[in-house]
Amino acid sequence: MSTSSRDSRVFRRGPGFLRRAWARLNRPSSRYSFLAISTVFFIAGIVFWGGFHTAVDMTNTLEFCTTCHEMRDTVYQEYKETVHYSNRAGIRAICSDCHVPKDWSHMMARKLRASFEIWGKITGSIDTREKFEARRIVLATHEWERLKESNSRECRNCHTYDAMSGGLQKQEPYKKHMAAREDGQTCIDCHKGLAHKLPRGYQKSPEQATGTPTPVSNQ
């Protein structure tokens, strides 16, 4: 039995629209060559992929992240007072540098997860400062857990134990960093509340209680 006969049998009893659509797809074009049709699809794919990447890149900008007043009036104002925003080297880590993975698979997973946060915007769960402060501990804990699970992946885009110099870094934080590496600790174990203030009711972890490594200096 030929392929066309099998295909016809599959759709013979189906809706008329499906039969007509399948027949049209199987029928060679009398007006355009296969090469022309393939070229059109190829160009369309490039345009779609380029547009998709442009849209994703746009959502990684500081301007996009601070579009909503929930972020602009709270954590953004705190962030502007930190070394991650302004420093002598002129290097700025924006929201996506800390909260969005760089590699494609993890980045898209983070974007999909972030899309559910739109529900919070629609329902107004944090649309006032009071509501935001009431949920700050929940929101912060989710992000700390994400960083912990990934071994502080986004932090390590800029900071690594191997790149730390005992001659350039102050001895007290350097010793603590080296001890943390030996103990298998990751950045977020100790470095909470650097870019945003700690939530009310937050209890220090054992690592922080024994002495938090000194935050990065602006000098």
N, C-alpha and C positions, 0 to 999 in steps of 0.2 A: 504494500500500500504506500502510495507516495505521501510526502510530507503535506502537500496541499490538501489531499483527501482527508488526512487525519485532522488537520486544522479545521476543515469545513465541518467535520463530524462533531468536533468539540463545541462549535458555536451554532450548530444547526438549530438546536432547541433553545438557545439563549435569546436575549432581547435583540430586536432587529438592529438597534444602534450599535451593539458590540459586533455583530456580524458585518455590518457595513464598514465600521472602523477598521476591523481586522483585514477585510478585503482590500481596503484602500492602502493600508500599510504594506500589504504583500504585493500590490500591483506596482510595477516599475513606472516611474514618472515619464510621461510622453513629452513633457515640456522642459524639465530640468535634468541635467546629468547627475549621476551619483556623486561625481566630484564636486559639482556646484552645491548640492545639498549638504555634503559633508563639510565643505568650507564654511557654509552659513552656520551650521551647528558648532563648528570649531570656534569661529569668531564670537558667536553668542556665548559659548562657554567661557571664553577669555573675559568678555565684558561682565558676565555674571560673577565670575571669581574675583575680578578686580573690584567690582562694586561691593561684593561681600567683604573683602579685606578692608576696603576703605571704611565701611560701616563699623567693622570691628575695631579698627584703629581709632576711629572717632570716639568710641565708647571708652577708650583708654586714656583720653586726655583729661587734664585737670579741670578744664572748663566744663566738660560733660559731667564729671563727678560732682561738681559743685552747682549744677543746675538746680537741684532741689534744695529748698531752704532748710530741710531737715539736716542736710550735710553742711551746707554753707554757713549756717548760723551756729553750729555746734563744733563738731570735730575739726572742721576746716580752720576755724579760728584758733583752736588749740595747736594744730599742726603748724600754723604760721609763726608760732613762737619757738619752734624747735630748730635744731641744727640740720634736720632733714630738709627744711625749707630754705634757710639762709645760713651761709657759712663762708669762711675766708677763701675756700677753694672755688666757690661759685658753682658747686655741684648740687643739684636739687633732685631729691627723690619724690616723685609725685605719687598719688594714690595707687595707680596701677603698678608701680614699681614694687610696692609692698603687698598689694592685695590681689594681683593677677599674675599667674605663672607665665613665663616666657614661652615655654614649649607649647606646640599646637594642641596636643591632646589634653593636657591639664588646663590650658587656657580655655578651651571650649567647654570643658566640664565645669569650670568656674563660672563661665558666662551663663551656662544653662541654670546653674544653681542660683546665680544672681537674678535671673529673670523672675524667680519666684518672689523676690523682694519687692517687685512691683505691686504685689498684693498688699503689702504693708503701706505702700503709698496710696493705693486706692481706698483702703479702709481707714487710713488716717491713724494707724497705730502709734506713730511717733511724730505726728504733725505739730506738736507743741514741745517746748523745751521740757516741760514737766513730764510728758509722756516719754520723751526720749531718755531722760535721766532715769525714769522708772525701769526702762528696758535696757539700759546701757550694760548692766552686768551680763544679761543674756546675750546681747549682740557681741560683746567683747569676748565672752567665753567661747562662743562659736568660732570666732576668728583665731583665738589662741589655740583651740583644739585643732583647727585646720593646719596651722603652722607647725604645731607639735607633730602631727601625723606625717607631714612632709619634710621633717627635719629642718624646719625653718628655710625652706627652699628659696623664697623670695629674699630673705635677709642675705643668704649666701650668694646672691647675684653680685653683691658688693663686698661683703665681709666673709673672710675665711680664716680659719685658724692658721693655715700654712702661710698666709700673707702677713700675719702679725709679727712685728719686729720687737724683740726685747730691748733693743737699743733705742728705738724711737717711741715705743709705748711706755707709759709710766709703769713702774715695776709692780705696784699693787694690782692694777687691773690685768696686767700681763700674766702674773702668776695665777690669778683667778681664771683667766681664759684658758690657760694651759691645763689647769686642774679640771676645768669643765670638759675639755676635750678628752682627758684621760677617763673621766667618769661617764662619757657618752652623752653628756648634756647637749642640748641644742639652744640656739639663741633665745627663743621665747621662754625657756625655762626661767631665765633671770631678767631678761629685758622686756618687761611689760611696763606700759605707761610712759614710753619715751616720746611717741608722737601724739598721743591723746591721753588725757588724764584718766587715772584709774577710777573705776566705778565705786559708788558708795557700797559698803558692805563687802568689799574685796578683802580676802584674807591672803597674806603673803604665803608663797610656797616655801617648803623647807629650804630650797636653794636660795631664795631671797632673804629668808630669815637669818641665814648664816652669813649674809653679806652679798648684796647685789653688786656685780661688776660695775664700775664707774661708767656712766653713759659717755658716748663719744663727745670729746671736747670740741668746742668751736674755735679753739685757739690753734 
